[in-house]
Amino acid sequence: QLPSLVEYNRQGWQMTCSSAAIVTSLLAAVATGLLSAINDVVNAGDFKQMANPHVLNFLYVASFGAIILNASATVTSLFLIDELGDLPTLASDLDKPKEGSLESDTDILVYYGLGSTWTWTRWHWIISLVLGVWCLFLQVIVFVYITQTTPVKVMMTLATIFAVLPMYRLVPNLFKKKDISRKHPYA
């Protein structure tokens, strides 16, 4: 049995990864549906001749990027869930002290048996998740810019800026560690 703090962290990460797997699979589906709509518009009439080919290329890069990166985040979430499910078995083979100090809340999971793959897989998941969402927003806003009127462009630009604001909170968190270095019991 895992100490309570370790189990609490494991369950938290499992819930986060499970939720992310659902959300990112839905985002990949949305990007795919939007790509279908984009193809219908681009292939209709003489739209292709009037549109800037570089903008269309960028739109397709953002579209396929949204699909691939969100699908990648989904699959990576499943790998992380699998790793977290193995933690009780991995920890049972370890003779670890029940208290001490660690630099971050994820260090405790590594300390109790998650291997080095946990760290780089988690980073892959975070990067895929963020880039996938950004590509989806780019896909929408570029499509709006090449097909809509100025008032719609302005409103969707404001909506997109508002929508991406929460992602900026990730930037400082990428470079700092939570200080849980005071001595505390893991149990």
N, C-alpha and C positions, 0 to 999 in steps of 0.2 A: 504494500500500500504506500502511495506517495504521501509525503508530508502535506499538510493542508495548504500551505502557501504555493507549493509546487503544483498541486492539483488545481488550485484556483487559477493559476496562470495557464495551465494546460487547457482547462475548460474554456477560459476566455479566448485563447487563440483558436481553439477548435470552433467555437461559435463564430468568431470573426471570419475564419477561412470558409466555413460553411455558408455564411451569408454572402461572402464575396463570390463564391462559386456560383451561386444562384444569380446574383446581380450581373456579374460579368458575362454569364451565358446569355442573359436577356439583352445585355448591351451588344453582344456580337450578333444576336438575331435582329435587333433594331438596325444596326449598321448594314446588315445584309438586305433588309427590307428597303432601307433608304438607297442603297446601291441599285436595287432594281428600279426604283423610281427615277433615279439619276439617269440610268441607261435609257429608260423610256423617253425622258425629256431630251437627252443628248441625241438620240437616234431619230427623233421626230423632225420631219421637215428639214430645213436648212440651218438648224441651230448650230450644228457642228462647224459649219462654214463661218458663222458669225462670231462664235465664241473664240476667245484667246486659247490657243492650244496649250500654252504653258499652264494656264489656270485649270484647264480640263485635266492635264496630267497631274497637277497638284491635288485636284479633287479626287482622282482615282487613287493616288498614293494614300491620301488621308482615309479614303473609304476602305481600301484593302488593309491598311494599317489598323484601323479600328476593329475590323473583323479578326485579323490574326492576333493582335495584341490582347484583345479581350478573351479570345479563345485560349490563348497562352496563359492568361491569368486564371481562367477557369481550371485548366488542367493542373497548373501549379498549385492552386488551392487544394485540389484533391490530393496531390502528393504531400503537401504540408499536413493535411488532416491525417493521412496514413502514418506519417512520421510521429505525429502527436499521439496517435493511438498506440504506438509501440512503446511510448515512454514508460508506462508502469513495468513492462517486462524488462526494458533496458535498465531501469533504476533498481530493480530487484537484485541485479548482479553486482551492484556497487555498494561498497561500505563507506558511506559518506557521513560526515558530521552533520548533526541536525541543526546547527546554527553557524553563522559566519557572516561574511560581508561579500557582496557582489556589486558590480558597477551598474547593471541594468536589470530590468525585470525579465528580459529574455535570457540573460546569462544563467539564471537559475535553471532554466530548461536544459541548457547545454551542460551545466554542472551535473544534472541528474541523468544525463545519458544521451541527449540528442547530439548527433555528430556534427562535424563541421559542415555537412551538407545542409543542415537546418539554416545556418546563417546565410549562405549564398542562395539557397532556394527561396528564402524569405525576401531577400533583396530582389531576386528575379521577379517574384510575385508582385512586390510593391511597384517596381519599375514598369512591368507589363500593365498593371492596373492603371497607374497614372497616365502612361503614354496612350493606352487604349481609350481612356476617357477623353484625353486631349484630342486624339485623332477623330473621335466621334463628334466632338464639338466643332472641330475644324471642318469635318465633312458637312455638317449642317450649315455652318455660317458661310462657307464658300458656295455651297449650293444656293443659299438664299441670295448671296451677292450676284450670282450670275443669272438668276431667274426672277427676282422680285423687284418691286418698286422701292424708291428711296425711303418712304416711311417704314416699310417692313424691314428694310436693311438696318435702319437706325434702331428700331425697337428690338430686333433680334441681336444686334451688337450689344446693346445694353443688357439684354437678358443673358447673353453668353458671358459677358464680363461678370455679372452677378453670380452666374452659375459656377464659374471657376474660382471665385474668391476663396471658398473653403479649402481648396487645394494648396493655397499658399501657406497654410499653417503647417504643411508637411516640410517645407523648405528648412526652417530652423530645427525641426525635430530630426532631420536626417543627420545633422552634425553634432547633436548633443546627446548625452546619455542621461537617463534618469539617475539621480543620485540615491541609491538605496544602499550606500556603502556602510551605513551604521550597522552595528551588530544587531541581528534580530534572529529569533528562532524561525526555522523553516516549517516546523511542525504546527 
